[in-house]
Amino acid sequence: MAITRETLERLIARSTDIVVATDRKGVVIYYNDGAKRILGYEPEEVLGAFVGRLYPSVDEAKRVASAMRSVGFGGEGCVETFQTTFVSKSGEQIPVAISGTLLYGESGVESGTIGFAKDLREILRKDKLATLGEVAIGLSHEINNPLAVIVNQIELLERDIEKRAGDEDCAVEHERLDAIRREIGRVTGILERLGEMVREENYQTVGYAGAARMVDLRHRSHTVVARDRRLAGMRVLVVDDDTGLSHSLAEILTAWGCIVETANDGEEALHRIRDGNFQLVLTDVVMPRMDGYELYREIQVRHPELPVLMMTAFHYDRDHIIKRSRLLGLGGVIFKKPVDPARLQQAILDLIGAEKAT
């Protein structure tokens, strides 16, 4: 069934995009409901006026007109998604993408223009959020790994202090260590807030200095983790491309009585598993050459009896590595490095307990 001219005009009038038509002198002769909603002008304020009032300057209006009469922006006599700016009645500058064409009379002489303009504000906002997400993911990973090393070293330092210092000295040193932990907690909280922004695709800003704005980024308890006899003599392989983190985790596990080796990536881990009699693999998720999922799959094939525990500095499963691994039977995951030693120990005990039960 053919669309009638009346139906087409009604659809254009109700379009949520800005639709504006001008005569050959640039005087507005058509202004739809979408334009009224976005720009705020009533039709009587625009119809009969020069189209330049919708732009930041006459020069910008001429730039669009010139593009429409060239061949480089969609073909001769038209433009496709040509980016420019409109100015609303309130003075707000609104980024838009215009797709338009010249209009011709029956004699073939140019009689005007018509353009459909897409409001780009929401699209650009999502682009900014995507960029924020990429920054947040990278920042979280790069900061959480050294934080994990610091937390692990604090755990070891506190253990040594209790062994060597008197009660009075212990109290003072514990206060200092707790102050460090509180500051680590603040940094971790900021990273968690960034993670929330990525997941929710939403952020707020607060005043900073003058007209400048900044993203609004407005703990966890720490105790020395006692050795559990069930971990004594357990052979553990720690796999992480961050050497400082893997070594500090190895020290923690060794202090609990485990026998620990480390590997820098999945491929090295497979070689060590082949030559060693490990009872647990503790692996990072995101690694070069072979990530945690690929390592887990290989362990399932070659050593199906060997339990695997994953850990990650990311606040969500960006590449679905953990989700895919869980679907295949992964026993446990520790999110949000730095890893709390108490949580780590409990996760290991839960995992080996579940393995024994099966």
C-alpha positions, 0 to 999 in steps of 0.5 A, a space after each residue: 500500500 502506498 503512503 499518502 502525502 498526508 500520512 507522510 506529512 503527519 509522520 514528519 510533523 510528529 518525528 522526535 527529531 528536529 525537522 526544519 525546511 527553508 525557502 531558497 533565501 534561508 527563511 524557515 517555512 516548516 518547523 515540526 513538533 520535535 524541533 519545538 520540543 528540543 529547541 524550545 521555540 514556538 512555531 510562530 517564533 521561528 516560521 518566517 525568520 532566517 534559519 541562522 537564528 537556530 545556529 550559534 552564528 550566521 557563519 555556521 549556518 552558511 557552513 551547513 548551506 555550503 556543505 549541502 551544495 558540495 559533493 563531499 558530505 553525502 553527494 551533490 545537493 545533500 548532506 548525511 549526518 553532518 555535525 553542527 550545533 543548534 542553539 535553543 531558546 534558553 541559549 543551550 548549545 545542542 550538538 546535532 547531526 543533520 541529514 538534509 537535501 536541497 529542494 527543487 521546483 518543477 522548473 528544476 530551480 532550487 527552491 529551498 532545503 529540508 533537513 532532519 537533525 538528530 540531537 546528539 547529546 545522549 549519544 555523546 554522553 554515552 560516548 563519555 561514559 564509555 571512555 570513563 568505563 575504559 579509564 575506570 577498568 584500566 585504573 582499577 586494575 593498575 592500582 588494585 594490584 600494587 594495593 594487593 601487594 601492600 595489603 599482603 605485606 602489612 599482613 606479614 609485617 603485623 605477624 612479625 611485629 607480634 612475634 618480636 615486639 612487646 605488648 606496648 610496642 605492639 599497640 603503637 605499631 598496630 595503630 600505625 598499620 590500621 591507619 595504613 589500612 584505612 587509607 587503603 580502604 579509602 582508595 579501594 572505595 574510590 575504585 569501587 565507585 568507579 566500577 559502579 559508574 561503569 556498570 550503571 552507566 551513570 555518574 555525577 559531578 560536583 563543584 571543584 574550583 570556579 566553574 570546574 567540575 569533578 566526578 563525584 567519587 564520594 572499608 573493610 576490617 583487617 585482622 591477622 589471619 591465624 594459621 589453619 591446620 587444614 592448610 599445612 603442607 598444601 601445595 599451591 600454585 599462584 598464577 599472576 602476571 604481576 610479580 609483586 602480587 604473586 610473590 606477596 600472596 606466596 608469602 601469605 600462603 607460606 605463613 599459613 603453612 602452604 608450600 607455594 610456587 608461582 607462575 607469570 602466565 597460563 602457559 608457565 603454569 601448565 608447565 609447573 603443574 605438569 612437573 609438580 603435585 599441586 593441590 590448588 591453583 590460585 590464578 588471576 583472570 586477565 593475563 597475557 598469552 593465556 588468560 584464566 579461562 583458557 588456563 582453567 579449560 586446559 587444567 580441566 582436560 589435563 588435570 580434572 581433579 585439580 581445584 582452581 580458584 580465580 581472583 580479579 582486580 576488575 569489579 565486573 566480568 568484562 570479558 565473561 571469563 568468570 561466567 564462562 568458567 563457572 558454567 564449566 564448574 569453576 569452584 570459586 572466585 575472589 573479586 576486587 583485589 586487594 584480596 582480604 587475607 581472611 576472605 582468601 583463606 576462607 575461599 580456599 577452605 570452602 573450595 577444598 572442603 567442597 572438593 573433598 565432599 564430591 
